Amino acid sequence: MISPRDYAEPAGAIAVPAARPRRAVWRRWESLEGFVWVAPAFIYLAIFIAYPFVMSIFLSLSSARVGSPDWHYIGFTNFQRIFEDPTFWQTVRNSFIFTFGSEAIRLVIGLPLAFAMNRTFKGKRIVQGVILIPFVIPIALSSLAWKWMFDSLYSVINWMLMTLHIIDYPWQWLGEPGLAMWAVIILNVWRGFPFSAVILLAGLTAVPVEVIEAAKIDGAGPLRRFIYVVAPIVRPILFVGLLYSIVFSFTDFSAVWLLTQGGPYNTTHVFGTYAYNVGINAGDIGQGAAITLFMFPLLAVFVIVMLRLLRRE
Amino acid sequence: MTRSALWRRIKRDYGPYLPLSPYLLVVLFPFYWMIITTFKRDNDLYNLTGVPFWFKESPTLSHIQLLLNDTLFITWLKNSLLIGAAVVVITLVIGLPAAYGLARIRFFGNRTLSTAMFLSYLIPPALLFLPLSQVVRKIGFVDSIWSLILVYPSFTLPFCTWLLMGFVRTVPAEIEESAQLDGCTRFQTFRLIVIPVIIPGIITAGIFAFTLTYQEFIYAITFISASANKTISYGVTTDLIRGDVFYWGSLMAGALIGAVPVAIVYAFSLDHFIHGLTAGALK
């Protein structure tokens, strides 16, 4: 993170005595000065991240509702109600299926793509640019396209599948419990696999060509080269990229909200959408805050793993 | 030419593109479908006979007209661009000194604050939207785009500062030290030496601040309710669904046109973008 080199005294400083007093002043003020430089940013984050975070803990212990500003402390009632709420447990399950299902598929289709991109060819830059489009376009807008493609009557996906005789009747992608989960995962994969591929590609390009050549000379086939040479070098990069992507899937709101609003029968609710439904639509802010807080311990686990990996590097 | 020679030639000329083509197809099809839907007449859209991939009746502009005349689409676009520009400015004005301070100045708590900066990026809007709706109400910005301008830097700042720190570290410390010896104050060094060197980084950070802001959805739908204050993502996805009726032609037109500003920014900054993506995630 911070290399000692950055703070090493330049050799010239000793040779120019006249400049020394000024440097000493610089050093003395450094500690205080550092705070001045970073203060605005951290004040901002304190107001808009730390404060609301603490506030959500208070909210979760209160009976706050939309429209009535007074909070009454009600202890752990909100949490108790959550534990007895089958929809909440379904939401927990959905969140895991949605996150890890999407992640697994992203990797499976991202890896061949990264390999295909990991060579020089004409138009590589353009191809890379096009592949990343789903990741750049606002998810709310591309969700609309998918909602239309999954339409109950006019789904073009159904038309293709039926024309190819893969299915023999139009599937209700957004109306059938199991299928709806597939639909949101498909959208999430489509949006996120370019990111996975770019991260994987960055990992692959970090592998020195000489190392691969050496392994080739030693008689290692493509599979062994991948397992024993490429994978260990790529692993740390891959892990960090993976954790990012898991955190963002896990805390997703827009993709699910726009495609299914958590339906049918709550089978696609994730933490974000369920909390929105309870906290904003039903107006029970306290209960909603309690739901969002359940994300925190899980996020903390992801983050600790990530920090450990980063520190090891 | 023998068969194997032909095969070898195909492999040489098109080899890299073959495995890429299914990906390109999957990536681009939804956009093709949006374009086709935008220009198809309603009769044509809801005609289930025949191949849907092309026009069966002459194309129409009526969906775009509905979007422009019967909704506040232009207002939403303006709101989104205005919010985006404001957030980029706030992010850079606050984020640049912070990045410099964290990357260059050795002070007590520097490492802790750097880690805090990194971690705050991982606290998602889905966790904060409920309390923030109360904060917004307290400040008195309910149903105003000011609420979004104020809140959005909370997620652009951590990411962009982190990104900028990486760029600041690439400026050789020796240049700064010699400027200090020549009598420059810390601020002068920052303004005259560091900033000009990290212009590419500043552009990258600006691009990310803009795209992240333009994509945001949950805060917008929580804080805003009046149609005139909506952003693109919010307006298009709500105001063209009336009761049970989805105006698919206009919905797709809105989604397409709404995506244009991001697409333009993105097309002009592809290299910066890819660099930022990998650097932001990995450094």
Interface residues (C-beta under 8 A of the other chain):
Chain A: M1 I2 S3 R5 D6 Y7 A8 P10 G12 A13 V16 A19 R22 R23 W26 E30 S31 L32 E33 G34 F35 V36 W37 V38 P40 A41 F42 Y44 L45 I47 F48 I49 Y51 P52 F53 M55 S56 L59 A64 P69 I109 P112 L113 F115 A116 M117 R119 F121 K124 R125 V127 Q128 G129 V130 I131 L132 I133 P134 V136 I137 P138 I139 A140 L141 S142 S143 L144 A145 W146 W148 M149 D151 L153 Y154 V156 W159 W190 P194 F195 V198 I199 A202 I237 V240 G241 Y244 V247 F248 T251 D252 F253 S254 W257 L258 F271 G272 A275 Y276 G279 I280 I285 G288 A289 T292 L293 M295 F296 L299 F302 V303 L307
Chain B: P16 Y17 P19 L20 Y23 L24 V26 V27 L28 P30 F31 W33 M34 T37 L45 Y46 L48 P52 I94 G95 P97 A98 Y100 G101 L102 A103 R104 I105 R106 F107 F108 G109 N110 R111 L113 S114 T115 A116 M117 L119 S120 L122 I123 P124 P125 A126 L127 L128 F129 L130 P131 L132 S133 Q134 V135 R137 L150 V151 P153 S154 L157 P158 T161 R169 A173 E174 E177 S178 Q180 L181 G183 R186 T211 Y214 Q215 F217 I218 T222 I232 S233 Y234 V236 T237 F246 W248 L251 M252 G254 A255 L256 G258 A259 V262 A263 Y266 A267 L270 D271 F273 I274 L277 T278 A281 L282
